[in-house]
Amino acid sequence: MGRIFEVRKHAMFARWNRMAKQFTRVNKDITIAVKAGGPDPNSNPALRRVIQNARAVNMPKDKVEAAIKRAAGKDVANYELVIYEAYAPHGVPLLIETATDNPTRTVGNLRAIFNKHGGNLGSSGSVAFMFRRMGVFRLNPEGVDQDDLELYLIDHGLEEMGESTGEKGEPQLLIRCLFPEFGNVQKALEDRGLSPVSAEQEYVCSTATELPEAQANEVMELIDRIEQDDDVRNVYHTLA
């Protein structure tokens, strides 16, 4: 009985930690979007996208509204998006996407993680060419005519469309476009009355890296540790 309790407690803490990380990210994204385009989502597509993503992680509406109001004030932190290029153990390329108000702190934290878990930060341009920056939309497929939607989106910048699963194993429709077409695809979906579960930019690797299981686990352990840092939004890798 005690063992079961410990497992459940560990799962509960992991879930809360993941939720706290997601809420922190949304708050930063709201700050960046409001500073760039103002607090009105009707005239700020970036803010509309962040609000959609807030719903996807079940962030309460009052917290979203409070974050928008706070972001429109004068005393809010200035976050900037910074991409760091790096190598995990066994030469696996990484792109580390951060939102930080103190790049010196962020770099110091990343170096400490690499020193402990292997790998190293790379120079600008060392791995970025191995990834494509893409817009990624995830939709609930219920009631969607996928063939019709695909034909419609091709004229608005669609690169690829297929089926996927969400964090809870639920079916999702995955739509990708080159990032310069992000706004076109977003508007096309809105014009169709479709609200994405989430809408993000992602870096998709061109060629995957194959490793034996033990080495792959070392890489994933490093990635997991990097993702725990408060300044880190996403870690993209080439690991198959």
C-alpha positions as CSV (number, residue, x, y, z in Angstrom):
1,M,0.0,0.0,0.0
2,G,2.8,2.4,0.9
3,R,4.6,1.7,-2.4
4,I,1.4,2.5,-4.3
5,F,1.0,5.7,-2.4
6,E,4.6,6.7,-3.2
7,V,4.1,6.0,-6.9
8,R,0.9,8.1,-7.0
9,K,2.5,10.9,-5.1
10,H,5.4,10.9,-7.5
11,A,3.0,11.0,-10.5
12,M,1.0,13.8,-8.9
13,F,4.2,15.9,-8.3
14,A,5.3,15.3,-11.9
15,R,1.9,16.4,-13.2
16,W,2.0,19.6,-11.1
17,N,5.6,20.4,-12.1
18,R,4.6,19.9,-15.8
19,M,1.6,22.2,-15.4
20,A,3.6,24.8,-13.6
21,K,6.2,24.8,-16.4
22,Q,3.4,25.1,-19.0
23,F,1.8,28.0,-17.2
24,T,5.2,29.8,-16.8
25,R,5.8,29.4,-20.6
26,V,2.3,30.8,-21.4
27,N,2.9,33.8,-19.1
28,K,6.2,34.6,-20.9
29,D,4.6,34.1,-24.3
30,I,1.8,36.5,-23.3
31,T,4.3,39.1,-22.3
32,I,6.2,38.8,-25.5
33,A,3.1,38.9,-27.7
34,V,1.5,41.9,-25.8
35,K,4.7,43.9,-26.0
36,A,5.0,43.2,-29.7
37,G,1.4,43.7,-30.8
38,G,-0.7,45.1,-27.9
39,P,-3.2,43.5,-25.5
40,D,-6.2,43.1,-27.8
41,P,-6.3,39.5,-29.3
42,N,-8.6,40.7,-32.1
43,S,-5.8,42.8,-33.6
44,N,-2.9,40.7,-32.3
45,P,-2.6,37.2,-34.1
46,A,0.3,36.2,-31.9
47,L,-1.7,36.8,-28.7
48,R,-4.6,34.9,-30.2
49,R,-2.2,32.0,-30.7
50,V,-0.9,32.1,-27.2
51,I,-4.5,32.2,-25.8
52,Q,-5.3,29.1,-27.8
53,N,-2.2,27.4,-26.3
54,A,-3.2,28.5,-22.8
55,R,-6.6,26.7,-23.3
56,A,-4.7,23.6,-24.5
57,V,-2.9,23.3,-21.2
58,N,-6.0,24.1,-19.2
59,M,-4.8,27.5,-17.9
60,P,-7.7,29.2,-16.2
61,K,-9.3,32.1,-18.1
62,D,-8.8,34.5,-15.2
63,K,-5.1,33.7,-15.1
64,V,-4.8,34.4,-18.8
65,E,-6.6,37.7,-18.5
66,A,-4.4,38.7,-15.5
67,A,-1.3,37.8,-17.4
68,I,-2.4,40.0,-20.4
69,K,-3.2,42.9,-18.0
70,R,0.2,42.5,-16.3
71,A,2.0,42.3,-19.6
72,A,0.5,45.6,-20.7
73,G,1.9,47.4,-17.6
74,K,5.2,49.2,-17.2
75,D,7.0,47.0,-14.7
76,V,6.9,43.7,-16.6
77,A,10.2,41.8,-17.4
78,N,11.5,42.1,-20.9
79,Y,11.8,38.6,-22.3
80,E,13.6,37.8,-25.5
81,L,13.6,34.6,-27.5
82,V,17.1,33.2,-27.9
83,I,18.1,29.9,-29.7
84,Y,21.2,28.1,-28.5
85,E,22.9,25.5,-30.7
86,A,24.5,22.5,-29.0
87,Y,25.5,18.9,-29.1
88,A,24.3,16.2,-26.8
89,P,26.5,13.1,-26.0
90,H,27.4,11.0,-29.0
91,G,27.2,14.1,-31.3
92,V,23.4,14.5,-31.4
93,P,22.6,18.1,-32.5
94,L,20.3,20.2,-30.3
95,L,18.4,23.4,-30.8
96,I,17.5,24.9,-27.4
97,E,14.7,27.5,-27.5
98,T,14.6,29.9,-24.6
99,A,12.6,32.9,-23.4
100,T,14.9,34.8,-21.0
101,D,15.2,38.2,-19.4
102,N,18.9,37.4,-18.5
103,P,20.9,35.6,-21.3
104,T,24.0,35.5,-19.1
105,R,22.1,33.4,-16.5
106,T,20.6,31.2,-19.1
107,V,23.9,30.4,-20.7
108,G,25.5,29.7,-17.3
109,N,22.7,27.3,-16.4
110,L,23.0,25.5,-19.7
111,R,26.8,25.1,-19.4
112,A,26.4,23.7,-15.9
113,I,23.9,21.1,-17.2
114,F,26.3,20.1,-20.1
115,N,29.2,19.9,-17.7
116,K,27.3,17.4,-15.6
117,H,25.5,15.4,-18.3
118,G,27.9,15.6,-21.2
119,G,27.7,17.4,-24.5
120,N,28.5,21.1,-25.1
121,L,27.2,24.4,-26.5
122,G,28.0,25.0,-30.1
123,S,28.7,28.1,-32.1
124,S,26.1,30.0,-34.1
125,G,25.2,28.1,-37.3
126,S,26.8,24.8,-36.2
127,V,23.6,22.8,-36.1
128,A,20.7,25.2,-37.2
129,F,21.1,24.1,-40.8
130,M,20.0,20.6,-39.8
131,F,16.5,21.9,-38.9
132,R,13.6,23.5,-40.7
133,R,11.6,26.2,-38.8
134,M,7.9,25.3,-39.3
135,G,4.5,26.4,-38.1
136,V,2.7,23.5,-36.5
137,F,-1.1,23.4,-35.8
138,R,-2.8,20.6,-33.9
139,L,-6.6,20.2,-34.3
140,N,-9.3,18.0,-32.9
141,P,-10.1,15.8,-36.0
142,E,-13.8,15.2,-34.9
143,G,-16.1,16.4,-37.7
144,V,-13.3,17.5,-40.0
145,D,-13.3,16.4,-43.6
146,Q,-9.5,15.9,-43.8
147,D,-9.3,15.6,-47.6
148,D,-11.3,18.7,-48.1
149,L,-9.3,20.6,-45.5
150,E,-6.0,19.5,-47.1
151,L,-7.0,20.7,-50.5
152,Y,-8.1,24.0,-49.0
153,L,-4.9,24.6,-47.0
154,I,-2.6,23.8,-49.9
155,D,-3.5,27.2,-51.4
156,H,-2.5,28.8,-48.1
157,G,0.9,27.3,-47.5
158,L,0.3,23.8,-46.2
159,E,3.5,21.6,-46.3
160,E,2.2,18.4,-44.8
161,M,-0.8,17.1,-42.9
162,G,-1.3,13.9,-41.0
163,E,-2.6,12.2,-37.9
164,S,-1.0,12.4,-34.5
165,T,-1.7,12.0,-30.8
166,G,-1.8,14.5,-27.9
167,E,-0.2,14.3,-24.5
168,K,-3.1,12.2,-23.2
169,G,-3.2,9.9,-26.2
170,E,-6.1,11.7,-27.8
171,P,-6.2,11.7,-31.6
172,Q,-5.1,15.0,-33.3
173,L,-4.8,16.3,-36.8
174,L,-1.2,17.6,-37.4
175,I,-0.7,20.5,-39.9
176,R,2.7,21.8,-40.8
177,C,3.8,24.8,-42.9
178,L,7.0,26.7,-43.5
179,F,7.1,29.4,-40.8
180,P,6.7,32.4,-43.1
181,E,3.3,30.9,-44.0
182,F,2.2,30.6,-40.4
183,G,-0.1,33.7,-40.5
184,N,-1.7,32.5,-43.8
185,V,-2.5,29.1,-42.4
186,Q,-3.7,30.5,-39.1
187,K,-6.1,32.9,-40.9
188,A,-7.3,30.1,-43.3
189,L,-8.2,27.9,-40.3
190,E,-10.0,30.8,-38.6
191,D,-11.9,31.5,-41.8
192,R,-13.1,27.9,-41.7
193,G,-14.2,28.3,-38.1
194,L,-11.5,25.9,-36.9
195,S,-9.8,26.6,-33.6
196,P,-6.5,24.7,-33.2
197,V,-5.8,22.8,-29.9
198,S,-2.4,24.4,-30.2
199,A,-0.4,26.5,-32.7
200,E,3.4,26.7,-32.4
201,Q,6.6,27.1,-34.2
202,E,8.8,24.1,-34.2
203,Y,12.2,23.1,-35.6
204,V,11.9,19.8,-37.5
205,C,15.1,17.9,-38.2
206,S,16.0,17.1,-41.8
207,T,17.8,13.8,-41.0
208,A,17.3,11.7,-37.9
209,T,20.2,10.3,-35.8
210,E,20.1,6.5,-35.0
211,L,21.7,5.4,-31.7
212,P,21.7,2.2,-29.6
213,E,19.2,2.3,-26.8
214,A,21.7,2.9,-24.0
215,Q,23.2,5.9,-25.8
216,A,19.8,7.3,-26.8
217,N,18.8,7.1,-23.1
218,E,21.8,9.3,-22.2
219,V,20.7,11.9,-24.7
220,M,17.1,11.9,-23.5
221,E,18.3,12.2,-19.9
222,L,20.2,15.4,-20.9
223,I,17.2,16.8,-22.8
224,D,15.0,16.1,-19.8
225,R,17.3,18.0,-17.5
226,I,17.6,21.0,-20.0
227,E,13.8,21.1,-20.3
228,Q,13.5,21.5,-16.5
229,D,15.3,24.9,-16.6
230,D,12.8,27.8,-16.2
231,D,14.2,29.7,-19.2
232,V,13.9,26.8,-21.6
233,R,10.8,26.6,-23.8
234,N,11.7,23.7,-26.1
235,V,14.6,21.4,-26.9
236,Y,14.7,20.1,-30.5
237,H,16.9,17.2,-31.5
238,T,17.7,14.9,-34.3
239,L,17.4,11.7,-32.3
240,A,15.2,9.1,-34.0
